[in-house]
């Protein structure tokens, strides 16, 4: 979905799921004209909304590979 935004940069955030599990969130970013700041870009057609109308990002990711993580890896 981020690639559909056709942005020049991508930013990654660490988030929490409803089950309190860590997940990565990738967001497109574009340089704001006249500044040195990259702003997050959200495609409104890609977002849903909560009943109160605030935008939400849907996360359909799963751990890769699925199952029990490698407890010996320094990356886990």
N, CA, C, O and CB atoms as a CASP TS submission, in Angstrom:
PFRMAT TS
TARGET T0000
AUTHOR 0000-0000-0000
METHOD Language model
MODEL 1
PARENT N/A
ATOM      1  N   UNK     1       0.813  -1.186   0.000  1.00  0.00           N
ATOM      2  CA  UNK     1       0.000   0.000   0.000  1.00  0.00           C
ATOM      3  C   UNK     1       0.861   1.256   0.000  1.00  0.00           C
ATOM      4  O   UNK     1       0.508   2.247  -0.638  1.00  0.00           O
ATOM      5  CB  UNK     1      -0.928  -0.006   1.190  1.00  0.00           C
ATOM      6  N   UNK     2       1.991   1.225   0.711  1.00  0.00           N
ATOM      7  CA  UNK     2       2.865   2.399   0.750  1.00  0.00           C
ATOM      8  C   UNK     2       3.388   2.703  -0.648  1.00  0.00           C
ATOM      9  O   UNK     2       3.503   3.869  -1.026  1.00  0.00           O
ATOM     10  CB  UNK     2       4.042   2.178   1.732  1.00  0.00           C
ATOM     11  N   UNK     3       3.703   1.672  -1.416  1.00  0.00           N
ATOM     12  CA  UNK     3       4.233   1.893  -2.753  1.00  0.00           C
ATOM     13  C   UNK     3       3.224   2.567  -3.670  1.00  0.00           C
ATOM     14  O   UNK     3       3.618   3.271  -4.600  1.00  0.00           O
ATOM     15  CB  UNK     3       4.672   0.585  -3.354  1.00  0.00           C
ATOM     16  N   UNK     4       1.941   2.368  -3.432  1.00  0.00           N
ATOM     17  CA  UNK     4       0.908   3.010  -4.244  1.00  0.00           C
ATOM     18  C   UNK     4       0.886   4.521  -4.059  1.00  0.00           C
ATOM     19  O   UNK     4       0.370   5.236  -4.918  1.00  0.00           O
ATOM     20  CB  UNK     4      -0.451   2.436  -3.903  1.00  0.00           C
ATOM     21  N   UNK     5       1.441   5.025  -2.948  1.00  0.00           N
ATOM     22  CA  UNK     5       1.474   6.460  -2.700  1.00  0.00           C
ATOM     23  C   UNK     5       2.518   7.160  -3.560  1.00  0.00           C
ATOM     24  O   UNK     5       2.463   8.379  -3.726  1.00  0.00           O
ATOM     25  CB  UNK     5       1.750   6.729  -1.234  1.00  0.00           C
ATOM     26  N   UNK     6       3.481   6.399  -4.116  1.00  0.00           N
ATOM     27  CA  UNK     6       4.498   6.936  -4.999  1.00  0.00           C
ATOM     28  C   UNK     6       5.301   8.052  -4.327  1.00  0.00           C
ATOM     29  O   UNK     6       5.554   9.090  -4.938  1.00  0.00           O
ATOM     30  CB  UNK     6       3.857   7.450  -6.275  1.00  0.00           C
ATOM     31  N   UNK     7       5.701   7.841  -3.071  1.00  0.00           N
ATOM     32  CA  UNK     7       6.510   8.818  -2.353  1.00  0.00           C
ATOM     33  C   UNK     7       7.987   8.542  -2.604  1.00  0.00           C
ATOM     34  O   UNK     7       8.351   7.460  -3.064  1.00  0.00           O
ATOM     35  CB  UNK     7       6.198   8.786  -0.839  1.00  0.00           C
ATOM     36  N   UNK     8       8.834   9.518  -2.301  1.00  0.00           N
ATOM     37  CA  UNK     8      10.269   9.357  -2.535  1.00  0.00           C
ATOM     38  C   UNK     8      10.985   8.705  -1.361  1.00  0.00           C
ATOM     39  O   UNK     8      12.083   8.175  -1.532  1.00  0.00           O
ATOM     40  CB  UNK     8      10.895  10.697  -2.825  1.00  0.00           C
ATOM     41  N   UNK     9      10.393   8.733  -0.184  1.00  0.00           N
ATOM     42  CA  UNK     9      10.998   8.136   1.013  1.00  0.00           C
ATOM     43  C   UNK     9       9.961   7.311   1.761  1.00  0.00           C
ATOM     44  O   UNK     9       8.757   7.498   1.584  1.00  0.00           O
ATOM     45  CB  UNK     9      11.587   9.230   1.941  1.00  0.00           C
ATOM     46  N   UNK    10      10.441   6.395   2.596  1.00  0.00           N
ATOM     47  CA  UNK    10       9.564   5.589   3.449  1.00  0.00           C
ATOM     48  C   UNK    10      10.130   5.622   4.858  1.00  0.00           C
ATOM     49  O   UNK    10      11.332   5.452   5.061  1.00  0.00           O
ATOM     50  CB  UNK    10       9.438   4.113   2.922  1.00  0.00           C
ATOM     51  N   UNK    11       9.265   5.840   5.816  1.00  0.00           N
ATOM     52  CA  UNK    11       9.648   5.878   7.222  1.00  0.00           C
ATOM     53  C   UNK    11       9.046   4.640   7.894  1.00  0.00           C
ATOM     54  O   UNK    11       7.947   4.213   7.538  1.00  0.00           O
ATOM     55  CB  UNK    11       9.161   7.213   7.921  1.00  0.00           C
ATOM     56  N   UNK    12       9.769   4.059   8.869  1.00  0.00           N
ATOM     57  CA  UNK    12       9.263   2.898   9.602  1.00  0.00           C
ATOM     58  C   UNK    12       9.053   3.273  11.067  1.00  0.00           C
ATOM     59  O   UNK    12       9.899   3.916  11.688  1.00  0.00           O
ATOM     60  CB  UNK    12      10.240   1.692   9.479  1.00  0.00           C
ATOM     61  N   UNK    13       7.920   2.861  11.597  1.00  0.00           N
ATOM     62  CA  UNK    13       7.594   3.068  13.009  1.00  0.00           C
ATOM     63  C   UNK    13       7.367   1.706  13.649  1.00  0.00           C
ATOM     64  O   UNK    13       6.916   0.772  12.986  1.00  0.00           O
ATOM     65  CB  UNK    13       6.335   3.987  13.179  1.00  0.00           C
ATOM     66  N   UNK    14       7.675   1.593  14.928  1.00  0.00           N
ATOM     67  CA  UNK    14       7.335   0.400  15.691  1.00  0.00           C
ATOM     68  C   UNK    14       6.010   0.697  16.380  1.00  0.00           C
ATOM     69  O   UNK    14       5.866   1.714  17.060  1.00  0.00           O
ATOM     70  CB  UNK    14       8.469   0.014  16.731  1.00  0.00           C
ATOM     71  N   UNK    15       5.044  -0.200  16.200  1.00  0.00           N
ATOM     72  CA  UNK    15       3.733   0.000  16.805  1.00  0.00           C
ATOM     73  C   UNK    15       3.314  -1.213  17.610  1.00  0.00           C
ATOM     74  O   UNK    15       4.029  -2.214  17.667  1.00  0.00           O
ATOM     75  CB  UNK    15       2.694   0.302  15.738  1.00  0.00           C
ATOM     76  N   UNK    16       2.160  -1.116  18.224  1.00  0.00           N
ATOM     77  CA  UNK    16       1.572  -2.214  18.985  1.00  0.00           C
ATOM     78  C   UNK    16       0.227  -2.576  18.383  1.00  0.00           C
ATOM     79  O   UNK    16      -0.556  -1.700  18.019  1.00  0.00           O
ATOM     80  CB  UNK    16       1.419  -1.840  20.479  1.00  0.00           C
ATOM     81  N   UNK    17      -0.037  -3.872  18.282  1.00  0.00           N
ATOM     82  CA  UNK    17      -1.325  -4.333  17.796  1.00  0.00           C
ATOM     83  C   UNK    17      -2.342  -4.309  18.935  1.00  0.00           C
ATOM     84  O   UNK    17      -1.996  -4.009  20.078  1.00  0.00           O
ATOM     85  CB  UNK    17      -1.207  -5.750  17.196  1.00  0.00           C
ATOM     86  N   UNK    18      -3.593  -4.627  18.618  1.00  0.00           N
ATOM     87  CA  UNK    18      -4.632  -4.728  19.642  1.00  0.00           C
ATOM     88  C   UNK    18      -4.313  -5.827  20.651  1.00  0.00           C
ATOM     89  O   UNK    18      -4.819  -5.815  21.773  1.00  0.00           O
ATOM     90  CB  UNK    18      -5.991  -4.992  18.992  1.00  0.00           C
ATOM     91  N   UNK    19      -3.465  -6.785  20.241  1.00  0.00           N
ATOM     92  CA  UNK    19      -3.067  -7.888  21.121  1.00  0.00           C
ATOM     93  C   UNK    19      -1.778  -7.563  21.876  1.00  0.00           C
ATOM     94  O   UNK    19      -1.180  -8.441  22.497  1.00  0.00           O
ATOM     95  CB  UNK    19      -2.886  -9.177  20.309  1.00  0.00           C
ATOM     96  N   UNK    20      -1.351  -6.291  21.820  1.00  0.00           N
ATOM     97  CA  UNK    20      -0.141  -5.812  22.502  1.00  0.00           C
ATOM     98  C   UNK    20       1.121  -6.484  21.976  1.00  0.00           C
ATOM     99  O   UNK    20       2.056  -6.738  22.735  1.00  0.00           O
ATOM    100  CB  UNK    20      -0.257  -6.051  24.001  1.00  0.00           C
ATOM    101  N   UNK    21       1.150  -6.777  20.658  1.00  0.00           N
ATOM    102  CA  UNK    21       2.320  -7.357  20.008  1.00  0.00           C
ATOM    103  C   UNK    21       2.999  -6.282  19.176  1.00  0.00           C
ATOM    104  O   UNK    21       2.324  -5.438  18.587  1.00  0.00           O
ATOM    105  CB  UNK    21       1.930  -8.579  19.126  1.00  0.00           C
ATOM    106  N   UNK    22       4.337  -6.302  19.119  1.00  0.00           N
ATOM    107  CA  UNK    22       5.075  -5.351  18.297  1.00  0.00           C
ATOM    108  C   UNK    22       4.827  -5.607  16.823  1.00  0.00           C
ATOM    109  O   UNK    22       4.697  -6.756  16.401  1.00  0.00           O
ATOM    110  CB  UNK    22       6.567  -5.425  18.600  1.00  0.00           C
ATOM    111  N   UNK    23       4.760  -4.543  16.042  1.00  0.00           N
ATOM    112  CA  UNK    23       4.621  -4.650  14.605  1.00  0.00           C
ATOM    113  C   UNK    23       5.299  -3.446  13.963  1.00  0.00           C
ATOM    114  O   UNK    23       5.445  -2.404  14.602  1.00  0.00           O
ATOM    115  CB  UNK    23       3.128  -4.742  14.192  1.00  0.00           C
ATOM    116  N   UNK    24       5.712  -3.578  12.717  1.00  0.00           N
ATOM    117  CA  UNK    24       6.293  -2.462  11.980  1.00  0.00           C
ATOM    118  C   UNK    24       5.222  -1.787  11.145  1.00  0.00           C
ATOM    119  O   UNK    24       4.365  -2.448  10.558  1.00  0.00           O
ATOM    120  CB  UNK    24       7.455  -2.936  11.087  1.00  0.00           C
ATOM    121  N   UNK    25       5.279  -0.472  11.099  1.00  0.00           N
ATOM    122  CA  UNK    25       4.352   0.310  10.289  1.00  0.00           C
ATOM    123  C   UNK    25       5.200   1.129   9.323  1.00  0.00           C
ATOM    124  O   UNK    25       6.064   1.892   9.755  1.00  0.00           O
ATOM    125  CB  UNK    25       3.422   1.234  11.180  1.00  0.00           C
ATOM    126  N   UNK    26       4.966   0.981   8.027  1.00  0.00           N
ATOM    127  CA  UNK    26       5.699   1.731   7.013  1.00  0.00           C
ATOM    128  C   UNK    26       4.817   2.843   6.481  1.00  0.00           C
ATOM    129  O   UNK    26       3.664   2.614   6.116  1.00  0.00           O
ATOM    130  CB  UNK    26       6.168   0.807   5.863  1.00  0.00           C
ATOM    131  N   UNK    27       5.371   4.064   6.440  1.00  0.00           N
ATOM    132  CA  UNK    27       4.624   5.241   6.014  1.00  0.00           C
ATOM    133  C   UNK    27       5.447   5.971   4.959  1.00  0.00           C
ATOM    134  O   UNK    27       6.640   6.203   5.150  1.00  0.00           O
ATOM    135  CB  UNK    27       4.296   6.179   7.225  1.00  0.00           C
ATOM    136  N   UNK    28       4.812   6.334   3.849  1.00  0.00           N
ATOM    137  CA  UNK    28       5.483   7.133   2.834  1.00  0.00           C
ATOM    138  C   UNK    28       5.753   8.532   3.360  1.00  0.00           C
ATOM    139  O   UNK    28       5.006   9.038   4.198  1.00  0.00           O
ATOM    140  CB  UNK    28       4.646   7.196   1.553  1.00  0.00           C
ATOM    141  N   UNK    29       6.826   9.166   2.870  1.00  0.00           N
ATOM    142  CA  UNK    29       7.169  10.521   3.303  1.00  0.00           C
ATOM    143  C   UNK    29       7.630  11.341   2.104  1.00  0.00           C
ATOM    144  O   UNK    29       8.278  10.827   1.192  1.00  0.00           O
ATOM    145  CB  UNK    29       8.268  10.493   4.397  1.00  0.00           C
ATOM    146  N   UNK    30       7.287  12.609   2.125  1.00  0.00           N
ATOM    147  CA  UNK    30       7.680  13.540   1.078  1.00  0.00           C
ATOM    148  C   UNK    30       8.279  14.792   1.704  1.00  0.00           C
ATOM    149  O   UNK    30       7.851  15.231   2.771  1.00  0.00           O
ATOM    150  CB  UNK    30       6.476  13.901   0.184  1.00  0.00           C
ATOM    151  N   UNK    31       9.276  15.365   1.026  1.00  0.00           N
ATOM    152  CA  UNK    31       9.899  16.592   1.491  1.00  0.00           C
ATOM    153  C   UNK    31       8.901  17.736   1.365  1.00  0.00           C
ATOM    154  O   UNK    31       8.351  17.977   0.291  1.00  0.00           O
ATOM    155  CB  UNK    31      11.191  16.896   0.694  1.00  0.00           C
ATOM    156  N   UNK    32       8.674  18.433   2.467  1.00  0.00           N
ATOM    157  CA  UNK    32       7.762  19.573   2.466  1.00  0.00           C
ATOM    158  C   UNK    32       8.431  20.728   1.713  1.00  0.00           C
ATOM    159  O   UNK    32       9.575  21.090   1.990  1.00  0.00           O
ATOM    160  CB  UNK    32       7.380  19.996   3.931  1.00  0.00           C
ATOM    161  N   UNK    33       7.707  21.284   0.777  1.00  0.00           N
ATOM    162  CA  UNK    33       8.245  22.368  -0.036  1.00  0.00           C
ATOM    163  C   UNK    33       8.668  23.542   0.837  1.00  0.00           C
ATOM    164  O   UNK    33       7.903  23.985   1.694  1.00  0.00           O
ATOM    165  CB  UNK    33       7.212  22.824  -1.071  1.00  0.00           C
ATOM    166  N   UNK    34       9.877  24.048   0.628  1.00  0.00           N
ATOM    167  CA  UNK    34      10.355  25.204   1.368  1.00  0.00           C
ATOM    168  C   UNK    34      10.936  24.897   2.731  1.00  0.00           C
ATOM    169  O   UNK    34      11.253  25.818   3.483  1.00  0.00           O
ATOM    170  CB  UNK    34       9.263  26.156   1.528  1.00  0.00           C
ATOM    171  N   UNK    35      11.086  23.618   3.072  1.00  0.00           N
ATOM    172  CA  UNK    35      11.681  23.273   4.368  1.00  0.00           C
ATOM    173  C   UNK    35      12.554  22.041   4.190  1.00  0.00           C
ATOM    174  O   UNK    35      12.643  21.483   3.097  1.00  0.00           O
ATOM    175  CB  UNK    35      10.582  23.022   5.453  1.00  0.00           C
ATOM    176  N   UNK    36      13.181  21.631   5.250  1.00  0.00           N
ATOM    177  CA  UNK    36      14.009  20.426   5.235  1.00  0.00           C
ATOM    178  C   UNK    36      13.317  19.290   5.977  1.00  0.00           C
ATOM    179  O   UNK    36      13.981  18.380   6.474  1.00  0.00           O
ATOM    180  CB  UNK    36      15.385  20.707   5.859  1.00  0.00           C
ATOM    181  N   UNK    37      11.985  19.332   6.057  1.00  0.00           N
ATOM    182  CA  UNK    37      11.217  18.367   6.830  1.00  0.00           C
ATOM    183  C   UNK    37      10.474  17.402   5.912  1.00  0.00           C
ATOM    184  O   UNK    37       9.779  17.820   4.986  1.00  0.00           O
ATOM    185  CB  UNK    37      10.232  19.085   7.752  1.00  0.00           C
ATOM    186  N   UNK    38      10.630  16.111   6.180  1.00  0.00           N
ATOM    187  CA  UNK    38       9.840  15.104   5.470  1.00  0.00           C
ATOM    188  C   UNK    38       8.559  14.868   6.251  1.00  0.00           C
ATOM    189  O   UNK    38       8.602  14.576   7.446  1.00  0.00           O
ATOM    190  CB  UNK    38      10.640  13.769   5.288  1.00  0.00           C
ATOM    191  N   UNK    39       7.432  14.992   5.590  1.00  0.00           N
ATOM    192  CA  UNK    39       6.117  14.802   6.214  1.00  0.00           C
ATOM    193  C   UNK    39       5.547  13.447   5.819  1.00  0.00           C
ATOM    194  O   UNK    39       5.707  13.008   4.680  1.00  0.00           O
ATOM    195  CB  UNK    39       5.141  15.937   5.808  1.00  0.00           C
ATOM    196  N   UNK    40       4.880  12.783   6.766  1.00  0.00           N
ATOM    197  CA  UNK    40       4.214  11.518   6.474  1.00  0.00           C
ATOM    198  C   UNK    40       3.085  11.754   5.498  1.00  0.00           C
ATOM    199  O   UNK    40       2.378  12.758   5.574  1.00  0.00           O
ATOM    200  CB  UNK    40       3.687  10.858   7.761  1.00  0.00           C
ATOM    201  N   UNK    41       2.922  10.810   4.571  1.00  0.00           N
ATOM    202  CA  UNK    41       1.882  10.902   3.546  1.00  0.00           C
ATOM    203  C   UNK    41       0.945   9.711   3.718  1.00  0.00           C
ATOM    204  O   UNK    41       1.381   8.560   3.727  1.00  0.00           O
ATOM    205  CB  UNK    41       2.499  10.934   2.098  1.00  0.00           C
ATOM    206  N   UNK    42      -0.338   9.998   3.852  1.00  0.00           N
ATOM    207  CA  UNK    42      -1.343   8.955   3.977  1.00  0.00           C
ATOM    208  C   UNK    42      -2.300   9.073   2.808  1.00  0.00           C
ATOM    209  O   UNK    42      -2.825  10.154   2.543  1.00  0.00           O
ATOM    210  CB  UNK    42      -2.099   9.054   5.330  1.00  0.00           C
ATOM    211  N   UNK    43      -2.534   7.976   2.105  1.00  0.00           N
ATOM    212  CA  UNK    43      -3.538   7.971   1.053  1.00  0.00           C
ATOM    213  C   UNK    43      -4.906   7.759   1.674  1.00  0.00           C
ATOM    214  O   UNK    43      -5.164   6.704   2.254  1.00  0.00           O
ATOM    215  CB  UNK    43      -3.238   6.882  -0.002  1.00  0.00           C
ATOM    216  N   UNK    44      -5.771   8.730   1.562  1.00  0.00           N
ATOM    217  CA  UNK    44      -7.062   8.640   2.255  1.00  0.00           C
ATOM    218  C   UNK    44      -7.890   7.447   1.792  1.00  0.00           C
ATOM    219  O   UNK    44      -8.676   6.901   2.566  1.00  0.00           O
ATOM    220  CB  UNK    44      -7.853   9.916   2.045  1.00  0.00           C
ATOM    221  N   UNK    45      -7.721   7.040   0.537  1.00  0.00           N
ATOM    222  CA  UNK    45      -8.494   5.884   0.077  1.00  0.00           C
ATOM    223  C   UNK    45      -7.969   4.593   0.678  1.00  0.00           C
ATOM    224  O   UNK    45      -8.648   3.568   0.626  1.00  0.00           O
ATOM    225  CB  UNK    45      -8.467   5.796  -1.445  1.00  0.00           C
ATOM    226  N   UNK    46      -6.764   4.624   1.251  1.00  0.00           N
ATOM    227  CA  UNK    46      -6.180   3.432   1.859  1.00  0.00           C
ATOM    228  C   UNK    46      -6.509   3.323   3.339  1.00  0.00           C
ATOM    229  O   UNK    46      -6.289   2.282   3.957  1.00  0.00           O
ATOM    230  CB  UNK    46      -4.680   3.436   1.670  1.00  0.00           C
ATOM    231  N   UNK    47      -7.032   4.394   3.899  1.00  0.00           N
ATOM    232  CA  UNK    47      -7.328   4.414   5.325  1.00  0.00           C
ATOM    233  C   UNK    47      -8.793   4.144   5.584  1.00  0.00           C
ATOM    234  O   UNK    47      -9.648   4.448   4.752  1.00  0.00           O
ATOM    235  CB  UNK    47      -6.932   5.743   5.931  1.00  0.00           C
ATOM    236  N   UNK    48      -9.074   3.585   6.714  1.00  0.00           N
ATOM    237  CA  UNK    48     -10.445   3.459   7.175  1.00  0.00           C
ATOM    238  C   UNK    48     -10.674   4.533   8.216  1.00  0.00           C
ATOM    239  O   UNK    48      -9.889   5.476   8.323  1.00  0.00           O
ATOM    240  CB  UNK    48     -10.736   2.035   7.749  1.00  0.00           C
ATOM    241  N   UNK    49     -11.723   4.401   8.971  1.00  0.00           N
ATOM    242  CA  UNK    49     -11.933   5.340  10.069  1.00  0.00           C
ATOM    243  C   UNK    49     -12.666   4.650  11.202  1.00  0.00           C
ATOM    244  O   UNK    49     -13.445   3.718  11.002  1.00  0.00           O
ATOM    245  CB  UNK    49     -12.717   6.576   9.595  1.00  0.00           C
ATOM    246  N   UNK    50     -12.387   5.141  12.395  1.00  0.00           N
ATOM    247  CA  UNK    50     -13.098   4.679  13.582  1.00  0.00           C
ATOM    248  C   UNK    50     -14.509   5.255  13.546  1.00  0.00           C
ATOM    249  O   UNK    50     -14.782   6.175  12.775  1.00  0.00           O
ATOM    250  CB  UNK    50     -12.349   5.096  14.894  1.00  0.00           C
ATOM    251  N   UNK    51     -15.402   4.726  14.369  1.00  0.00           N
ATOM    252  CA  UNK    51     -16.764   5.286  14.412  1.00  0.00           C
ATOM    253  C   UNK    51     -16.798   6.791  14.683  1.00  0.00           C
ATOM    254  O   UNK    51     -17.732   7.476  14.266  1.00  0.00           O
ATOM    255  CB  UNK    51     -17.569   4.577  15.472  1.00  0.00           C
ATOM    256  N   UNK    52     -15.773   7.312  15.388  1.00  0.00           N
ATOM    257  CA  UNK    52     -15.755   8.751  15.656  1.00  0.00           C
ATOM    258  C   UNK    52     -15.206   9.551  14.481  1.00  0.00           C
ATOM    259  O   UNK    52     -15.135  10.778  14.548  1.00  0.00           O
ATOM    260  CB  UNK    52     -14.932   9.040  16.896  1.00  0.00           C
ATOM    261  N   UNK    53     -14.812   8.860  13.392  1.00  0.00           N
ATOM    262  CA  UNK    53     -14.330   9.546  12.191  1.00  0.00           C
ATOM    263  C   UNK    53     -12.829   9.726  12.129  1.00  0.00           C
ATOM    264  O   UNK    53     -12.315  10.205  11.118  1.00  0.00           O
ATOM    265  CB  UNK    53     -14.970  10.870  12.091  1.00  0.00           C
ATOM    266  N   UNK    54     -12.094   9.352  13.199  1.00  0.00           N
ATOM    267  CA  UNK    54     -10.645   9.512  13.161  1.00  0.00           C
ATOM    268  C   UNK    54     -10.029   8.407  12.298  1.00  0.00           C
ATOM    269  O   UNK    54     -10.495   7.268  12.326  1.00  0.00           O
ATOM    270  CB  UNK    54     -10.049   9.487  14.597  1.00  0.00           C
ATOM    271  N   UNK    55      -8.977   8.739  11.529  1.00  0.00           N
ATOM    272  CA  UNK    55      -8.389   7.738  10.632  1.00  0.00           C
ATOM    273  C   UNK    55      -7.662   6.642  11.393  1.00  0.00           C
ATOM    274  O   UNK    55      -7.121   6.870  12.475  1.00  0.00           O
ATOM    275  CB  UNK    55      -7.432   8.402   9.662  1.00  0.00           C
ATOM    276  N   UNK    56      -7.658   5.467  10.818  1.00  0.00           N
ATOM    277  CA  UNK    56      -6.905   4.342  11.356  1.00  0.00           C
ATOM    278  C   UNK    56      -6.111   3.712  10.234  1.00  0.00           C
ATOM    279  O   UNK    56      -6.468   3.855   9.065  1.00  0.00           O
ATOM    280  CB  UNK    56      -7.839   3.303  12.023  1.00  0.00           C
ATOM    281  N   UNK    57      -5.041   3.018  10.572  1.00  0.00           N
ATOM    282  CA  UNK    57      -4.247   2.284   9.597  1.00  0.00           C
ATOM    283  C   UNK    57      -4.473   0.807   9.860  1.00  0.00           C
ATOM    284  O   UNK    57      -4.316   0.344  10.990  1.00  0.00           O
ATOM    285  CB  UNK    57      -2.722   2.659   9.681  1.00  0.00           C
ATOM    286  N   UNK    58      -4.840   0.067   8.826  1.00  0.00           N
ATOM    287  CA  UNK    58      -5.060  -1.360   8.985  1.00  0.00           C
ATOM    288  C   UNK    58      -3.754  -2.105   8.843  1.00  0.00           C
ATOM    289  O   UNK    58      -2.958  -1.803   7.954  1.00  0.00           O
ATOM    290  CB  UNK    58      -6.078  -1.871   7.971  1.00  0.00           C
ATOM    291  N   UNK    59      -3.525  -3.076   9.710  1.00  0.00           N
ATOM    292  CA  UNK    59      -2.300  -3.858   9.724  1.00  0.00           C
ATOM    293  C   UNK    59      -2.652  -5.310   9.452  1.00  0.00           C
ATOM    294  O   UNK    59      -3.310  -5.962  10.263  1.00  0.00           O
ATOM    295  CB  UNK    59      -1.550  -3.708  11.076  1.00  0.00           C
ATOM    296  N   UNK    60      -2.209  -5.810   8.304  1.00  0.00           N
ATOM    297  CA  UNK    60      -2.479  -7.201   7.945  1.00  0.00           C
ATOM    298  C   UNK    60      -1.188  -8.020   7.970  1.00  0.00           C
ATOM    299  O   UNK    60      -1.117  -9.097   7.378  1.00  0.00           O
ATOM    300  CB  UNK    60      -3.139  -7.283   6.554  1.00  0.00           C
ATOM    301  N   UNK    61      -0.172  -7.504   8.656  1.00  0.00           N
ATOM    302  CA  UNK    61       1.109  -8.197   8.675  1.00  0.00           C
ATOM    303  C   UNK    61       1.097  -9.353   9.671  1.00  0.00           C
ATOM    304  O   UNK    61       0.303  -9.389  10.611  1.00  0.00           O
ATOM    305  CB  UNK    61       2.233  -7.222   9.015  1.00  0.00           C
ATOM    306  N   UNK    62       1.997 -10.284   9.430  1.00  0.00           N
ATOM    307  CA  UNK    62       2.199 -11.408  10.333  1.00  0.00           C
ATOM    308  C   UNK    62       3.692 -11.589  10.509  1.00  0.00           C
ATOM    309  O   UNK    62       4.468 -11.207   9.632  1.00  0.00           O
ATOM    310  CB  UNK    62       1.527 -12.714   9.795  1.00  0.00           C
ATOM    311  N   UNK    63       4.112 -12.169  11.635  1.00  0.00           N
ATOM    312  CA  UNK    63       5.547 -12.433  11.793  1.00  0.00           C
ATOM    313  C   UNK    63       6.043 -13.317  10.657  1.00  0.00           C
ATOM    314  O   UNK    63       5.306 -14.175  10.171  1.00  0.00           O
ATOM    315  CB  UNK    63       5.838 -13.101  13.160  1.00  0.00           C
ATOM    316  N   UNK    64       7.264 -13.117  10.240  1.00  0.00           N
ATOM    317  CA  UNK    64       7.820 -13.910   9.155  1.00  0.00           C
ATOM    318  C   UNK    64       9.164 -14.448   9.599  1.00  0.00           C
ATOM    319  O   UNK    64      10.036 -13.646   9.931  1.00  0.00           O
ATOM    320  CB  UNK    64       7.956 -13.076   7.851  1.00  0.00           C
ATOM    321  N   UNK    65       9.383 -15.713   9.627  1.00  0.00           N
ATOM    322  CA  UNK    65       8.396 -16.759   9.430  1.00  0.00           C
ATOM    323  C   UNK    65       7.474 -16.857  10.651  1.00  0.00           C
ATOM    324  O   UNK    65       7.854 -16.494  11.764  1.00  0.00           O
ATOM    325  CB  UNK    65       9.088 -18.109   9.164  1.00  0.00           C
ATOM    326  N   UNK    66       6.264 -17.353  10.416  1.00  0.00           N
ATOM    327  CA  UNK    66       5.322 -17.460  11.530  1.00  0.00           C
ATOM    328  C   UNK    66       5.775 -18.506  12.546  1.00  0.00           C
ATOM    329  O   UNK    66       6.634 -19.339  12.257  1.00  0.00           O
ATOM    330  CB  UNK    66       3.928 -17.808  11.012  1.00  0.00           C
ATOM    331  N   UNK    67       5.203 -18.451  13.705  1.00  0.00           N
ATOM    332  CA  UNK    67       5.525 -19.437  14.739  1.00  0.00           C
ATOM    333  C   UNK    67       6.429 -18.864  15.806  1.00  0.00           C
ATOM    334  O   UNK    67       6.553 -17.649  15.959  1.00  0.00           O
ATOM    335  CB  UNK    67       6.177 -20.651  14.122  1.00  0.00           C
ATOM    336  N   UNK    68       7.050 -19.754  16.533  1.00  0.00           N
ATOM    337  CA  UNK    68       7.903 -19.372  17.654  1.00  0.00           C
ATOM    338  C   UNK    68       9.175 -18.680  17.134  1.00  0.00           C
ATOM    339  O   UNK    68       9.817 -19.194  16.218  1.00  0.00           O
ATOM    340  CB  UNK    68       8.268 -20.618  18.511  1.00  0.00           C
ATOM    341  N   UNK    69       9.550 -17.510  17.711  1.00  0.00           N
ATOM    342  CA  UNK    69      10.764 -16.817  17.249  1.00  0.00           C
ATOM    343  C   UNK    69      12.029 -17.558  17.667  1.00  0.00           C
ATOM    344  O   UNK    69      12.003 -18.400  18.565  1.00  0.00           O
ATOM    345  CB  UNK    69      10.800 -15.386  17.797  1.00  0.00           C
ATOM    346  N   UNK    70      13.126 -17.236  17.008  1.00  0.00           N
ATOM    347  CA  UNK    70      14.427 -17.810  17.318  1.00  0.00           C
ATOM    348  C   UNK    70      14.958 -17.142  18.569  1.00  0.00           C
ATOM    349  O   UNK    70      15.460 -16.020  18.498  1.00  0.00           O
ATOM    350  CB  UNK    70      15.418 -17.644  16.134  1.00  0.00           C
ATOM    351  N   UNK    71      14.861 -17.798  19.707  1.00  0.00           N
ATOM    352  CA  UNK    71      15.293 -17.233  20.973  1.00  0.00           C
ATOM    353  C   UNK    71      16.802 -17.078  21.092  1.00  0.00           C
ATOM    354  O   UNK    71      17.275 -16.399  22.003  1.00  0.00           O
ATOM    355  CB  UNK    71      14.798 -18.079  22.085  1.00  0.00           C
ATOM    356  N   UNK    72      17.566 -17.686  20.201  1.00  0.00           N
ATOM    357  CA  UNK    72      19.028 -17.588  20.239  1.00  0.00           C
ATOM    358  C   UNK    72      19.554 -16.432  19.385  1.00  0.00           C
ATOM    359  O   UNK    72      20.717 -16.049  19.511  1.00  0.00           O
ATOM    360  CB  UNK    72      19.649 -18.896  19.767  1.00  0.00           C
ATOM    361  N   UNK    73      18.719 -15.885  18.533  1.00  0.00           N
ATOM    362  CA  UNK    73      19.154 -14.805  17.645  1.00  0.00           C
ATOM    363  C   UNK    73      19.308 -13.504  18.414  1.00  0.00           C
ATOM    364  O   UNK    73      18.445 -13.168  19.224  1.00  0.00           O
ATOM    365  CB  UNK    73      18.160 -14.621  16.492  1.00  0.00           C
ATOM    366  N   UNK    74      20.383 -12.766  18.180  1.00  0.00           N
ATOM    367  CA  UNK    74      20.527 -11.455  18.848  1.00  0.00           C
ATOM    368  C   UNK    74      19.504 -10.438  18.343  1.00  0.00           C
ATOM    369  O   UNK    74      19.361  -9.372  18.941  1.00  0.00           O
ATOM    370  CB  UNK    74      21.944 -10.905  18.635  1.00  0.00           C
ATOM    371  N   UNK    75      18.797 -10.740  17.266  1.00  0.00           N
ATOM    372  CA  UNK    75      17.791  -9.830  16.710  1.00  0.00           C
ATOM    373  C   UNK    75      16.411 -10.032  17.295  1.00  0.00           C
ATOM    374  O   UNK    75      15.530  -9.201  17.079  1.00  0.00           O
ATOM    375  CB  UNK    75      17.722  -9.992  15.228  1.00  0.00           C
ATOM    376  N   UNK    76      16.190 -11.139  18.049  1.00  0.00           N
ATOM    377  CA  UNK    76      14.851 -11.374  18.583  1.00  0.00           C
ATOM    378  C   UNK    76      14.615 -10.677  19.892  1.00  0.00           C
ATOM    379  O   UNK    76      13.530 -10.785  20.462  1.00  0.00           O
ATOM    380  CB  UNK    76      14.614 -12.833  18.754  1.00  0.00           C
TER
END
